[in-house]
Amino acid sequence: MMLSPDQPDSDLPWGQSDAESVLNDIKIGCVSDEPMEGEGKTRTLAPQGLSREEKRRRRRATAKYRSAHATRERIRVEAFNVAFAELRKLLPTLPPDKKLSKIEILRLAICYISYLNHVLDV
């Protein structure tokens, strides 16, 4: 739809007659101290018409949730790295203090397990 300078705003689907009604439309979902017309209750933060996915997305958008998630992720990664360090200590390499990547540790562990199986079979 092209706009022309002489076209009235009321013809547009989003057109509003005054700024206050536009602000009222934007404030949907915000807490209000005054009850709405015909309502005895105050409005809540989450409108009742949200799907389960939308509710989950809103809950995950809070700072408290993000902080808790970051803490859980930090603990998970730390445990993951500790497990790799323990596995690394069990693998023979020359030199023994050589820094290995995680994929190198896994590949070396596979080879070492195969070697130990071969030694047991012989």
Jmol script that loads the backbone (N, CA, C; Angstrom):
load data "model"
ATOM      1  N   MET A   1       0.854  -1.172   0.000  1.00  0.00           N
ATOM      2  CA  MET A   1       0.000   0.000   0.000  1.00  0.00           C
ATOM      3  C   MET A   1       0.899   1.234   0.000  1.00  0.00           C
ATOM      4  N   MET A   2       0.708   2.094  -0.921  1.00  0.00           N
ATOM      5  CA  MET A   2       1.496   3.325  -1.010  1.00  0.00           C
ATOM      6  C   MET A   2       0.787   4.419  -0.227  1.00  0.00           C
ATOM      7  N   LEU A   3       1.537   5.241   0.430  1.00  0.00           N
ATOM      8  CA  LEU A   3       0.986   6.359   1.184  1.00  0.00           C
ATOM      9  C   LEU A   3       1.179   7.629   0.390  1.00  0.00           C
ATOM     10  N   SER A   4       0.167   8.419   0.381  1.00  0.00           N
ATOM     11  CA  SER A   4       0.286   9.719  -0.267  1.00  0.00           C
ATOM     12  C   SER A   4       0.080  10.789   0.793  1.00  0.00           C
ATOM     13  N   PRO A   5       0.626  11.978   0.583  1.00  0.00           N
ATOM     14  CA  PRO A   5       0.503  13.024   1.595  1.00  0.00           C
ATOM     15  C   PRO A   5      -0.927  13.417   1.897  1.00  0.00           C
ATOM     16  N   ASP A   6      -1.836  13.248   0.947  1.00  0.00           N
ATOM     17  CA  ASP A   6      -3.204  13.677   1.180  1.00  0.00           C
ATOM     18  C   ASP A   6      -4.116  12.538   1.647  1.00  0.00           C
ATOM     19  N   GLN A   7      -3.573  11.326   1.858  1.00  0.00           N
ATOM     20  CA  GLN A   7      -4.375  10.209   2.321  1.00  0.00           C
ATOM     21  C   GLN A   7      -4.563  10.313   3.830  1.00  0.00           C
ATOM     22  N   PRO A   8      -5.790  10.232   4.356  1.00  0.00           N
ATOM     23  CA  PRO A   8      -6.021  10.329   5.799  1.00  0.00           C
ATOM     24  C   PRO A   8      -5.534   9.068   6.509  1.00  0.00           C
ATOM     25  N   ASP A   9      -5.051   9.244   7.729  1.00  0.00           N
ATOM     26  CA  ASP A   9      -4.547   8.126   8.523  1.00  0.00           C
ATOM     27  C   ASP A   9      -5.645   7.154   8.911  1.00  0.00           C
ATOM     28  N   SER A  10      -6.886   7.596   8.964  1.00  0.00           N
ATOM     29  CA  SER A  10      -7.963   6.724   9.400  1.00  0.00           C
ATOM     30  C   SER A  10      -8.214   5.588   8.407  1.00  0.00           C
ATOM     31  N   ASP A  11      -7.743   5.720   7.167  1.00  0.00           N
ATOM     32  CA  ASP A  11      -7.908   4.656   6.183  1.00  0.00           C
ATOM     33  C   ASP A  11      -6.931   3.502   6.419  1.00  0.00           C
ATOM     34  N   LEU A  12      -5.866   3.759   7.179  1.00  0.00           N
ATOM     35  CA  LEU A  12      -4.858   2.746   7.414  1.00  0.00           C
ATOM     36  C   LEU A  12      -5.341   1.771   8.472  1.00  0.00           C
ATOM     37  N   PRO A  13      -4.982   0.491   8.356  1.00  0.00           N
ATOM     38  CA  PRO A  13      -5.462  -0.485   9.331  1.00  0.00           C
ATOM     39  C   PRO A  13      -4.920  -0.240  10.734  1.00  0.00           C
ATOM     40  N   TRP A  14      -3.768   0.385  10.859  1.00  0.00           N
ATOM     41  CA  TRP A  14      -3.181   0.633  12.174  1.00  0.00           C
ATOM     42  C   TRP A  14      -3.463   2.047  12.661  1.00  0.00           C
ATOM     43  N   GLY A  15      -4.184   2.807  11.890  1.00  0.00           N
ATOM     44  CA  GLY A  15      -4.435   4.205  12.238  1.00  0.00           C
ATOM     45  C   GLY A  15      -5.265   4.339  13.500  1.00  0.00           C
ATOM     46  N   GLN A  16      -4.901   5.276  14.348  1.00  0.00           N
ATOM     47  CA  GLN A  16      -5.631   5.563  15.569  1.00  0.00           C
ATOM     48  C   GLN A  16      -5.934   7.055  15.569  1.00  0.00           C
ATOM     49  N   SER A  17      -7.028   7.397  16.237  1.00  0.00           N
ATOM     50  CA  SER A  17      -7.432   8.798  16.229  1.00  0.00           C
ATOM     51  C   SER A  17      -6.629   9.648  17.209  1.00  0.00           C
ATOM     52  N   ASP A  18      -6.171   9.047  18.297  1.00  0.00           N
ATOM     53  CA  ASP A  18      -5.398   9.825  19.245  1.00  0.00           C
ATOM     54  C   ASP A  18      -4.264   8.987  19.837  1.00  0.00           C
ATOM     55  N   ALA A  19      -3.287   9.670  20.398  1.00  0.00           N
ATOM     56  CA  ALA A  19      -2.092   8.997  20.921  1.00  0.00           C
ATOM     57  C   ALA A  19      -2.412   8.137  22.144  1.00  0.00           C
ATOM     58  N   GLU A  20      -3.417   8.551  22.934  1.00  0.00           N
ATOM     59  CA  GLU A  20      -3.743   7.797  24.136  1.00  0.00           C
ATOM     60  C   GLU A  20      -4.265   6.400  23.804  1.00  0.00           C
ATOM     61  N   SER A  21      -5.077   6.279  22.772  1.00  0.00           N
ATOM     62  CA  SER A  21      -5.582   4.955  22.407  1.00  0.00           C
ATOM     63  C   SER A  21      -4.466   4.075  21.855  1.00  0.00           C
ATOM     64  N   VAL A  22      -3.480   4.663  21.185  1.00  0.00           N
ATOM     65  CA  VAL A  22      -2.322   3.905  20.704  1.00  0.00           C
ATOM     66  C   VAL A  22      -1.534   3.376  21.892  1.00  0.00           C
ATOM     67  N   LEU A  23      -1.300   4.231  22.907  1.00  0.00           N
ATOM     68  CA  LEU A  23      -0.565   3.805  24.097  1.00  0.00           C
ATOM     69  C   LEU A  23      -1.311   2.713  24.853  1.00  0.00           C
ATOM     70  N   ASN A  24      -2.635   2.809  24.909  1.00  0.00           N
ATOM     71  CA  ASN A  24      -3.420   1.779  25.583  1.00  0.00           C
ATOM     72  C   ASN A  24      -3.275   0.436  24.883  1.00  0.00           C
ATOM     73  N   ASP A  25      -3.237   0.454  23.555  1.00  0.00           N
ATOM     74  CA  ASP A  25      -3.049  -0.789  22.805  1.00  0.00           C
ATOM     75  C   ASP A  25      -1.666  -1.375  23.045  1.00  0.00           C
ATOM     76  N   ILE A  26      -0.656  -0.540  23.196  1.00  0.00           N
ATOM     77  CA  ILE A  26       0.709  -1.000  23.417  1.00  0.00           C
ATOM     78  C   ILE A  26       0.867  -1.594  24.805  1.00  0.00           C
ATOM     79  N   LYS A  27       0.122  -1.087  25.776  1.00  0.00           N
ATOM     80  CA  LYS A  27       0.269  -1.518  27.170  1.00  0.00           C
ATOM     81  C   LYS A  27      -0.398  -2.852  27.469  1.00  0.00           C
ATOM     82  N   ILE A  28      -0.906  -3.562  26.479  1.00  0.00           N
ATOM     83  CA  ILE A  28      -1.549  -4.849  26.718  1.00  0.00           C
ATOM     84  C   ILE A  28      -0.522  -5.792  27.329  1.00  0.00           C
ATOM     85  N   GLY A  29      -0.887  -6.439  28.389  1.00  0.00           N
ATOM     86  CA  GLY A  29       0.021  -7.360  29.058  1.00  0.00           C
ATOM     87  C   GLY A  29       0.793  -6.721  30.193  1.00  0.00           C
ATOM     88  N   CYS A  30       0.662  -5.418  30.400  1.00  0.00           N
ATOM     89  CA  CYS A  30       1.354  -4.757  31.506  1.00  0.00           C
ATOM     90  C   CYS A  30       0.449  -4.726  32.724  1.00  0.00           C
ATOM     91  N   VAL A  31       1.039  -4.583  33.878  1.00  0.00           N
ATOM     92  CA  VAL A  31       0.265  -4.524  35.113  1.00  0.00           C
ATOM     93  C   VAL A  31      -0.352  -3.139  35.249  1.00  0.00           C
ATOM     94  N   SER A  32      -1.604  -3.112  35.606  1.00  0.00           N
ATOM     95  CA  SER A  32      -2.308  -1.857  35.802  1.00  0.00           C
ATOM     96  C   SER A  32      -2.929  -1.867  37.187  1.00  0.00           C
ATOM     97  N   ASP A  33      -2.837  -0.754  37.890  1.00  0.00           N
ATOM     98  CA  ASP A  33      -3.417  -0.661  39.228  1.00  0.00           C
ATOM     99  C   ASP A  33      -4.930  -0.469  39.166  1.00  0.00           C
ATOM    100  N   GLU A  34      -5.412   0.110  38.085  1.00  0.00           N
ATOM    101  CA  GLU A  34      -6.828   0.364  37.951  1.00  0.00           C
ATOM    102  C   GLU A  34      -7.492  -0.776  37.193  1.00  0.00           C
ATOM    103  N   PRO A  35      -8.651  -1.237  37.660  1.00  0.00           N
ATOM    104  CA  PRO A  35      -9.333  -2.297  36.914  1.00  0.00           C
ATOM    105  C   PRO A  35      -9.850  -1.764  35.580  1.00  0.00           C
ATOM    106  N   MET A  36      -9.866  -2.623  34.602  1.00  0.00           N
ATOM    107  CA  MET A  36     -10.392  -2.257  33.286  1.00  0.00           C
ATOM    108  C   MET A  36     -11.908  -2.160  33.384  1.00  0.00           C
ATOM    109  N   GLU A  37     -12.525  -1.573  32.389  1.00  0.00           N
ATOM    110  CA  GLU A  37     -13.972  -1.449  32.378  1.00  0.00           C
ATOM    111  C   GLU A  37     -14.595  -2.836  32.362  1.00  0.00           C
ATOM    112  N   GLY A  38     -15.541  -3.082  33.256  1.00  0.00           N
ATOM    113  CA  GLY A  38     -16.213  -4.362  33.315  1.00  0.00           C
ATOM    114  C   GLY A  38     -15.404  -5.434  34.029  1.00  0.00           C
ATOM    115  N   GLU A  39     -14.245  -5.111  34.550  1.00  0.00           N
ATOM    116  CA  GLU A  39     -13.412  -6.090  35.237  1.00  0.00           C
ATOM    117  C   GLU A  39     -13.260  -5.690  36.694  1.00  0.00           C
ATOM    118  N   GLY A  40     -13.280  -6.641  37.578  1.00  0.00           N
ATOM    119  CA  GLY A  40     -13.040  -6.371  38.975  1.00  0.00           C
ATOM    120  C   GLY A  40     -11.603  -6.668  39.360  1.00  0.00           C
ATOM    121  N   LYS A  41     -10.856  -7.318  38.453  1.00  0.00           N
ATOM    122  CA  LYS A  41      -9.487  -7.725  38.752  1.00  0.00           C
ATOM    123  C   LYS A  41      -8.507  -6.829  38.017  1.00  0.00           C
ATOM    124  N   THR A  42      -7.274  -6.815  38.513  1.00  0.00           N
ATOM    125  CA  THR A  42      -6.230  -6.096  37.793  1.00  0.00           C
ATOM    126  C   THR A  42      -5.676  -7.000  36.713  1.00  0.00           C
ATOM    127  N   ARG A  43      -5.036  -6.417  35.733  1.00  0.00           N
ATOM    128  CA  ARG A  43      -4.465  -7.175  34.626  1.00  0.00           C
ATOM    129  C   ARG A  43      -3.203  -7.878  35.097  1.00  0.00           C
ATOM    130  N   THR A  44      -2.904  -8.998  34.493  1.00  0.00           N
ATOM    131  CA  THR A  44      -1.699  -9.744  34.837  1.00  0.00           C
ATOM    132  C   THR A  44      -0.644  -9.527  33.764  1.00  0.00           C
ATOM    133  N   LEU A  45       0.599  -9.933  34.089  1.00  0.00           N
ATOM    134  CA  LEU A  45       1.695  -9.778  33.135  1.00  0.00           C
ATOM    135  C   LEU A  45       1.524 -10.667  31.920  1.00  0.00           C
ATOM    136  N   ALA A  46       1.047 -11.876  32.088  1.00  0.00           N
ATOM    137  CA  ALA A  46       0.912 -12.806  30.977  1.00  0.00           C
ATOM    138  C   ALA A  46      -0.563 -12.950  30.604  1.00  0.00           C
ATOM    139  N   PRO A  47      -0.935 -12.508  29.422  1.00  0.00           N
ATOM    140  CA  PRO A  47      -2.317 -12.688  28.988  1.00  0.00           C
ATOM    141  C   PRO A  47      -2.658 -14.174  28.918  1.00  0.00           C
ATOM    142  N   GLN A  48      -3.912 -14.504  29.172  1.00  0.00           N
ATOM    143  CA  GLN A  48      -4.326 -15.904  29.250  1.00  0.00           C
ATOM    144  C   GLN A  48      -4.278 -16.607  27.898  1.00  0.00           C
ATOM    145  N   GLY A  49      -4.244 -15.908  26.797  1.00  0.00           N
ATOM    146  CA  GLY A  49      -4.301 -16.522  25.484  1.00  0.00           C
ATOM    147  C   GLY A  49      -2.965 -16.992  24.946  1.00  0.00           C
ATOM    148  N   LEU A  50      -1.914 -17.040  25.760  1.00  0.00           N
ATOM    149  CA  LEU A  50      -0.599 -17.440  25.269  1.00  0.00           C
ATOM    150  C   LEU A  50      -0.488 -18.950  25.162  1.00  0.00           C
ATOM    151  N   SER A  51       0.198 -19.405  24.135  1.00  0.00           N
ATOM    152  CA  SER A  51       0.436 -20.829  23.992  1.00  0.00           C
ATOM    153  C   SER A  51       1.510 -21.266  24.975  1.00  0.00           C
ATOM    154  N   ARG A  52       1.676 -22.555  25.112  1.00  0.00           N
ATOM    155  CA  ARG A  52       2.689 -23.089  26.027  1.00  0.00           C
ATOM    156  C   ARG A  52       4.084 -22.632  25.619  1.00  0.00           C
ATOM    157  N   GLU A  53       4.359 -22.617  24.316  1.00  0.00           N
ATOM    158  CA  GLU A  53       5.677 -22.182  23.813  1.00  0.00           C
ATOM    159  C   GLU A  53       5.911 -20.699  24.097  1.00  0.00           C
ATOM    160  N   GLU A  54       4.887 -19.875  23.934  1.00  0.00           N
ATOM    161  CA  GLU A  54       5.032 -18.439  24.213  1.00  0.00           C
ATOM    162  C   GLU A  54       5.269 -18.191  25.698  1.00  0.00           C
ATOM    163  N   LYS A  55       4.584 -18.938  26.563  1.00  0.00           N
ATOM    164  CA  LYS A  55       4.802 -18.804  28.003  1.00  0.00           C
ATOM    165  C   LYS A  55       6.221 -19.203  28.362  1.00  0.00           C
ATOM    166  N   ARG A  56       6.709 -20.304  27.766  1.00  0.00           N
ATOM    167  CA  ARG A  56       8.074 -20.762  28.030  1.00  0.00           C
ATOM    168  C   ARG A  56       9.083 -19.717  27.562  1.00  0.00           C
ATOM    169  N   ARG A  57       8.834 -19.134  26.407  1.00  0.00           N
ATOM    170  CA  ARG A  57       9.742 -18.117  25.869  1.00  0.00           C
ATOM    171  C   ARG A  57       9.783 -16.894  26.771  1.00  0.00           C
ATOM    172  N   ARG A  58       8.631 -16.471  27.296  1.00  0.00           N
ATOM    173  CA  ARG A  58       8.595 -15.311  28.195  1.00  0.00           C
ATOM    174  C   ARG A  58       9.300 -15.590  29.513  1.00  0.00           C
ATOM    175  N   ARG A  59       9.107 -16.811  30.049  1.00  0.00           N
ATOM    176  CA  ARG A  59       9.748 -17.182  31.306  1.00  0.00           C
ATOM    177  C   ARG A  59      11.265 -17.206  31.127  1.00  0.00           C
ATOM    178  N   ARG A  60      11.738 -17.684  29.972  1.00  0.00           N
ATOM    179  CA  ARG A  60      13.169 -17.756  29.718  1.00  0.00           C
ATOM    180  C   ARG A  60      13.777 -16.390  29.449  1.00  0.00           C
ATOM    181  N   ALA A  61      12.971 -15.403  29.215  1.00  0.00           N
ATOM    182  CA  ALA A  61      13.479 -14.064  28.903  1.00  0.00           C
ATOM    183  C   ALA A  61      13.785 -13.251  30.160  1.00  0.00           C
ATOM    184  N   THR A  62      13.465 -13.780  31.321  1.00  0.00           N
ATOM    185  CA  THR A  62      13.701 -13.010  32.540  1.00  0.00           C
ATOM    186  C   THR A  62      15.171 -13.074  32.947  1.00  0.00           C
ATOM    187  N   ALA A  63      15.633 -12.039  33.592  1.00  0.00           N
ATOM    188  CA  ALA A  63      17.036 -11.969  34.028  1.00  0.00           C
ATOM    189  C   ALA A  63      17.341 -13.064  35.048  1.00  0.00           C
ATOM    190  N   LYS A  64      16.400 -13.356  35.940  1.00  0.00           N
ATOM    191  CA  LYS A  64      16.595 -14.392  36.952  1.00  0.00           C
ATOM    192  C   LYS A  64      16.800 -15.758  36.293  1.00  0.00           C
ATOM    193  N   TYR A  65      15.987 -16.068  35.292  1.00  0.00           N
ATOM    194  CA  TYR A  65      16.111 -17.340  34.585  1.00  0.00           C
ATOM    195  C   TYR A  65      17.442 -17.421  33.845  1.00  0.00           C
ATOM    196  N   ARG A  66      17.819 -16.340  33.149  1.00  0.00           N
ATOM    197  CA  ARG A  66      19.079 -16.347  32.397  1.00  0.00           C
ATOM    198  C   ARG A  66      20.265 -16.526  33.325  1.00  0.00           C
ATOM    199  N   SER A  67      20.241 -15.870  34.477  1.00  0.00           N
ATOM    200  CA  SER A  67      21.324 -15.991  35.445  1.00  0.00           C
ATOM    201  C   SER A  67      21.422 -17.423  35.971  1.00  0.00           C
ATOM    202  N   ALA A  68      20.293 -18.011  36.315  1.00  0.00           N
ATOM    203  CA  ALA A  68      20.286 -19.385  36.819  1.00  0.00           C
ATOM    204  C   ALA A  68      20.760 -20.350  35.735  1.00  0.00           C
ATOM    205  N   HIS A  69      20.331 -20.123  34.507  1.00  0.00           N
ATOM    206  CA  HIS A  69      20.748 -20.981  33.395  1.00  0.00           C
ATOM    207  C   HIS A  69      22.249 -20.866  33.165  1.00  0.00           C
ATOM    208  N   ALA A  70      22.792 -19.673  33.223  1.00  0.00           N
ATOM    209  CA  ALA A  70      24.231 -19.466  33.030  1.00  0.00           C
ATOM    210  C   ALA A  70      25.017 -20.175  34.133  1.00  0.00           C
ATOM    211  N   THR A  71      24.510 -20.137  35.358  1.00  0.00           N
ATOM    212  CA  THR A  71      25.176 -20.821  36.468  1.00  0.00           C
ATOM    213  C   THR A  71      25.165 -22.327  36.245  1.00  0.00           C
ATOM    214  N   ARG A  72      24.001 -22.873  35.858  1.00  0.00           N
ATOM    215  CA  ARG A  72      23.916 -24.313  35.592  1.00  0.00           C
ATOM    216  C   ARG A  72      24.853 -24.716  34.456  1.00  0.00           C
ATOM    217  N   GLU A  73      24.913 -23.922  33.422  1.00  0.00           N
ATOM    218  CA  GLU A  73      25.779 -24.218  32.272  1.00  0.00           C
ATOM    219  C   GLU A  73      27.248 -24.166  32.672  1.00  0.00           C
ATOM    220  N   ARG A  74      27.634 -23.210  33.492  1.00  0.00           N
ATOM    221  CA  ARG A  74      29.016 -23.101  33.963  1.00  0.00           C
ATOM    222  C   ARG A  74      29.408 -24.341  34.763  1.00  0.00           C
ATOM    223  N   ILE A  75      28.514 -24.809  35.631  1.00  0.00           N
ATOM    224  CA  ILE A  75      28.763 -26.009  36.433  1.00  0.00           C
ATOM    225  C   ILE A  75      28.874 -27.233  35.525  1.00  0.00           C
ATOM    226  N   ARG A  76      28.002 -27.329  34.520  1.00  0.00           N
ATOM    227  CA  ARG A  76      28.030 -28.461  33.594  1.00  0.00           C
ATOM    228  C   ARG A  76      29.342 -28.506  32.822  1.00  0.00           C
ATOM    229  N   VAL A  77      29.778 -27.357  32.290  1.00  0.00           N
ATOM    230  CA  VAL A  77      31.012 -27.297  31.523  1.00  0.00           C
ATOM    231  C   VAL A  77      32.212 -27.611  32.403  1.00  0.00           C
ATOM    232  N   GLU A  78      32.190 -27.133  33.641  1.00  0.00           N
ATOM    233  CA  GLU A  78      33.288 -27.411  34.570  1.00  0.00           C
ATOM    234  C   GLU A  78      33.382 -28.911  34.852  1.00  0.00           C
ATOM    235  N   ALA A  79      32.250 -29.585  35.067  1.00  0.00           N
ATOM    236  CA  ALA A  79      32.240 -31.028  35.306  1.00  0.00           C
ATOM    237  C   ALA A  79      32.735 -31.786  34.074  1.00  0.00           C
ATOM    238  N   PHE A  80      32.358 -31.308  32.913  1.00  0.00           N
ATOM    239  CA  PHE A  80      32.789 -31.891  31.639  1.00  0.00           C
ATOM    240  C   PHE A  80      34.306 -31.794  31.509  1.00  0.00           C
ATOM    241  N   ASN A  81      34.859 -30.646  31.815  1.00  0.00           N
ATOM    242  CA  ASN A  81      36.312 -30.442  31.722  1.00  0.00           C
ATOM    243  C   ASN A  81      37.068 -31.263  32.764  1.00  0.00           C
ATOM    244  N   VAL A  82      36.511 -31.408  33.964  1.00  0.00           N
ATOM    245  CA  VAL A  82      37.139 -32.231  34.993  1.00  0.00           C
ATOM    246  C   VAL A  82      37.183 -33.692  34.539  1.00  0.00           C
ATOM    247  N   ALA A  83      36.105 -34.168  33.932  1.00  0.00           N
ATOM    248  CA  ALA A  83      36.065 -35.548  33.438  1.00  0.00           C
ATOM    249  C   ALA A  83      37.127 -35.770  32.359  1.00  0.00           C
ATOM    250  N   PHE A  84      37.297 -34.807  31.454  1.00  0.00           N
ATOM    251  CA  PHE A  84      38.342 -34.923  30.432  1.00  0.00           C
ATOM    252  C   PHE A  84      39.734 -34.911  31.067  1.00  0.00           C
ATOM    253  N   ALA A  85      39.933 -34.098  32.090  1.00  0.00           N
ATOM    254  CA  ALA A  85      41.235 -34.042  32.756  1.00  0.00           C
ATOM    255  C   ALA A  85      41.554 -35.375  33.435  1.00  0.00           C
ATOM    256  N   GLU A  86      40.544 -35.991  34.064  1.00  0.00           N
ATOM    257  CA  GLU A  86      40.751 -37.292  34.709  1.00  0.00           C
ATOM    258  C   GLU A  86      41.059 -38.369  33.678  1.00  0.00           C
ATOM    259  N   LEU A  87      40.346 -38.357  32.564  1.00  0.00           N
ATOM    260  CA  LEU A  87      40.619 -39.316  31.489  1.00  0.00           C
ATOM    261  C   LEU A  87      42.025 -39.111  30.942  1.00  0.00           C
ATOM    262  N   ARG A  88      42.412 -37.861  30.795  1.00  0.00           N
ATOM    263  CA  ARG A  88      43.736 -37.529  30.263  1.00  0.00           C
ATOM    264  C   ARG A  88      44.846 -38.088  31.157  1.00  0.00           C
ATOM    265  N   LYS A  89      44.647 -38.064  32.468  1.00  0.00           N
ATOM    266  CA  LYS A  89      45.652 -38.573  33.407  1.00  0.00           C
ATOM    267  C   LYS A  89      45.874 -40.083  33.247  1.00  0.00           C
ATOM    268  N   LEU A  90      44.852 -40.800  32.749  1.00  0.00           N
ATOM    269  CA  LEU A  90      44.938 -42.257  32.614  1.00  0.00           C
ATOM    270  C   LEU A  90      45.601 -42.696  31.309  1.00  0.00           C
ATOM    271  N   LEU A  91      45.786 -41.779  30.372  1.00  0.00           N
ATOM    272  CA  LEU A  91      46.319 -42.130  29.057  1.00  0.00           C
ATOM    273  C   LEU A  91      47.821 -41.896  28.987  1.00  0.00           C
ATOM    274  N   PRO A  92      48.563 -42.899  28.478  1.00  0.00           N
ATOM    275  CA  PRO A  92      50.008 -42.717  28.333  1.00  0.00           C
ATOM    276  C   PRO A  92      50.344 -41.903  27.087  1.00  0.00           C
ATOM    277  N   THR A  93      51.124 -40.861  27.236  1.00  0.00           N
ATOM    278  CA  THR A  93      51.610 -40.068  26.107  1.00  0.00           C
ATOM    279  C   THR A  93      53.049 -39.654  26.382  1.00  0.00           C
ATOM    280  N   LEU A  94      53.748 -39.324  25.314  1.00  0.00           N
ATOM    281  CA  LEU A  94      55.109 -38.787  25.439  1.00  0.00           C
ATOM    282  C   LEU A  94      55.119 -37.410  24.808  1.00  0.00           C
ATOM    283  N   PRO A  95      55.473 -36.398  25.436  1.00  0.00           N
ATOM    284  CA  PRO A  95      55.739 -36.274  26.879  1.00  0.00           C
ATOM    285  C   PRO A  95      54.435 -36.352  27.680  1.00  0.00           C
ATOM    286  N   PRO A  96      54.523 -36.761  28.943  1.00  0.00           N
ATOM    287  CA  PRO A  96      53.315 -36.957  29.757  1.00  0.00           C
ATOM    288  C   PRO A  96      52.516 -35.685  30.005  1.00  0.00           C
ATOM    289  N   ASP A  97      53.160 -34.537  29.958  1.00  0.00           N
ATOM    290  CA  ASP A  97      52.439 -33.281  30.220  1.00  0.00           C
ATOM    291  C   ASP A  97      51.987 -32.591  28.934  1.00  0.00           C
ATOM    292  N   LYS A  98      52.022 -33.310  27.799  1.00  0.00           N
ATOM    293  CA  LYS A  98      51.623 -32.718  26.516  1.00  0.00           C
ATOM    294  C   LYS A  98      50.136 -32.334  26.553  1.00  0.00           C
ATOM    295  N   LYS A  99      49.857 -31.130  26.088  1.00  0.00           N
ATOM    296  CA  LYS A  99      48.482 -30.626  26.056  1.00  0.00           C
ATOM    297  C   LYS A  99      47.756 -31.267  24.882  1.00  0.00           C
ATOM    298  N   LEU A 100      46.614 -31.900  25.153  1.00  0.00           N
ATOM    299  CA  LEU A 100      45.814 -32.552  24.120  1.00  0.00           C
ATOM    300  C   LEU A 100      44.437 -31.913  24.053  1.00  0.00           C
ATOM    301  N   SER A 101      43.898 -31.848  22.849  1.00  0.00           N
ATOM    302  CA  SER A 101      42.525 -31.355  22.711  1.00  0.00           C
ATOM    303  C   SER A 101      41.557 -32.456  23.147  1.00  0.00           C
ATOM    304  N   LYS A 102      40.293 -32.117  23.290  1.00  0.00           N
ATOM    305  CA  LYS A 102      39.297 -33.091  23.734  1.00  0.00           C
ATOM    306  C   LYS A 102      39.149 -34.221  22.729  1.00  0.00           C
ATOM    307  N   ILE A 103      39.164 -33.893  21.449  1.00  0.00           N
ATOM    308  CA  ILE A 103      39.043 -34.945  20.432  1.00  0.00           C
ATOM    309  C   ILE A 103      40.277 -35.836  20.434  1.00  0.00           C
ATOM    310  N   GLU A 104      41.448 -35.264  20.670  1.00  0.00           N
ATOM    311  CA  GLU A 104      42.668 -36.071  20.755  1.00  0.00           C
ATOM    312  C   GLU A 104      42.622 -36.997  21.963  1.00  0.00           C
ATOM    313  N   ILE A 105      42.093 -36.519  23.078  1.00  0.00           N
ATOM    314  CA  ILE A 105      41.943 -37.352  24.270  1.00  0.00           C
ATOM    315  C   ILE A 105      41.017 -38.527  23.981  1.00  0.00           C
ATOM    316  N   LEU A 106      39.902 -38.252  23.319  1.00  0.00           N
ATOM    317  CA  LEU A 106      38.948 -39.323  23.001  1.00  0.00           C
ATOM    318  C   LEU A 106      39.560 -40.344  22.044  1.00  0.00           C
ATOM    319  N   ARG A 107      40.237 -39.872  21.014  1.00  0.00           N
ATOM    320  CA  ARG A 107      40.862 -40.793  20.058  1.00  0.00           C
ATOM    321  C   ARG A 107      41.951 -41.629  20.722  1.00  0.00           C
ATOM    322  N   LEU A 108      42.750 -41.004  21.558  1.00  0.00           N
ATOM    323  CA  LEU A 108      43.806 -41.727  22.268  1.00  0.00           C
ATOM    324  C   LEU A 108      43.202 -42.755  23.231  1.00  0.00           C
ATOM    325  N   ALA A 109      42.096 -42.408  23.873  1.00  0.00           N
ATOM    326  CA  ALA A 109      41.425 -43.341  24.781  1.00  0.00           C
ATOM    327  C   ALA A 109      40.908 -44.553  24.016  1.00  0.00           C
ATOM    328  N   ILE A 110      40.362 -44.336  22.836  1.00  0.00           N
ATOM    329  CA  ILE A 110      39.872 -45.444  22.009  1.00  0.00           C
ATOM    330  C   ILE A 110      41.031 -46.370  21.638  1.00  0.00           C
ATOM    331  N   CYS A 111      42.128 -45.786  21.207  1.00  0.00           N
ATOM    332  CA  CYS A 111      43.296 -46.588  20.835  1.00  0.00           C
ATOM    333  C   CYS A 111      43.853 -47.350  22.041  1.00  0.00           C
ATOM    334  N   TYR A 112      43.904 -46.705  23.187  1.00  0.00           N
ATOM    335  CA  TYR A 112      44.446 -47.329  24.383  1.00  0.00           C
ATOM    336  C   TYR A 112      43.555 -48.480  24.846  1.00  0.00           C
ATOM    337  N   ILE A 113      42.244 -48.300  24.791  1.00  0.00           N
ATOM    338  CA  ILE A 113      41.310 -49.368  25.161  1.00  0.00           C
ATOM    339  C   ILE A 113      41.459 -50.544  24.208  1.00  0.00           C
ATOM    340  N   SER A 114      41.593 -50.280  22.917  1.00  0.00           N
ATOM    341  CA  SER A 114      41.812 -51.346  21.933  1.00  0.00           C
ATOM    342  C   SER A 114      43.099 -52.096  22.228  1.00  0.00           C
ATOM    343  N   TYR A 115      44.156 -51.367  22.551  1.00  0.00           N
ATOM    344  CA  TYR A 115      45.440 -51.982  22.880  1.00  0.00           C
ATOM    345  C   TYR A 115      45.301 -52.881  24.127  1.00  0.00           C
ATOM    346  N   LEU A 116      44.627 -52.387  25.152  1.00  0.00           N
ATOM    347  CA  LEU A 116      44.455 -53.185  26.373  1.00  0.00           C
ATOM    348  C   LEU A 116      43.629 -54.441  26.106  1.00  0.00           C
ATOM    349  N   ASN A 117      42.611 -54.341  25.264  1.00  0.00           N
ATOM    350  CA  ASN A 117      41.820 -55.520  24.881  1.00  0.00           C
ATOM    351  C   ASN A 117      42.704 -56.526  24.155  1.00  0.00           C
ATOM    352  N   HIS A 118      43.560 -56.041  23.260  1.00  0.00           N
ATOM    353  CA  HIS A 118      44.469 -56.912  22.516  1.00  0.00           C
ATOM    354  C   HIS A 118      45.436 -57.623  23.486  1.00  0.00           C
ATOM    355  N   VAL A 119      45.955 -56.891  24.461  1.00  0.00           N
ATOM    356  CA  VAL A 119      46.874 -57.479  25.441  1.00  0.00           C
ATOM    357  C   VAL A 119      46.168 -58.561  26.257  1.00  0.00           C
ATOM    358  N   LEU A 120      44.908 -58.329  26.623  1.00  0.00           N
ATOM    359  CA  LEU A 120      44.159 -59.317  27.404  1.00  0.00           C
ATOM    360  C   LEU A 120      43.838 -60.567  26.588  1.00  0.00           C
ATOM    361  N   ASP A 121      43.598 -60.402  25.280  1.00  0.00           N
ATOM    362  CA  ASP A 121      43.247 -61.519  24.415  1.00  0.00           C
ATOM    363  C   ASP A 121      44.447 -62.402  24.121  1.00  0.00           C
ATOM    364  N   VAL A 122      45.628 -61.860  24.143  1.00  0.00           N
ATOM    365  CA  VAL A 122      46.837 -62.631  23.790  1.00  0.00           C
ATOM    366  C   VAL A 122      47.308 -63.475  24.898  1.00  0.00           C
TER     367      VAL A 122
END
end "model"
wireframe off; spacefill off
backbone 0.3
color backbone group
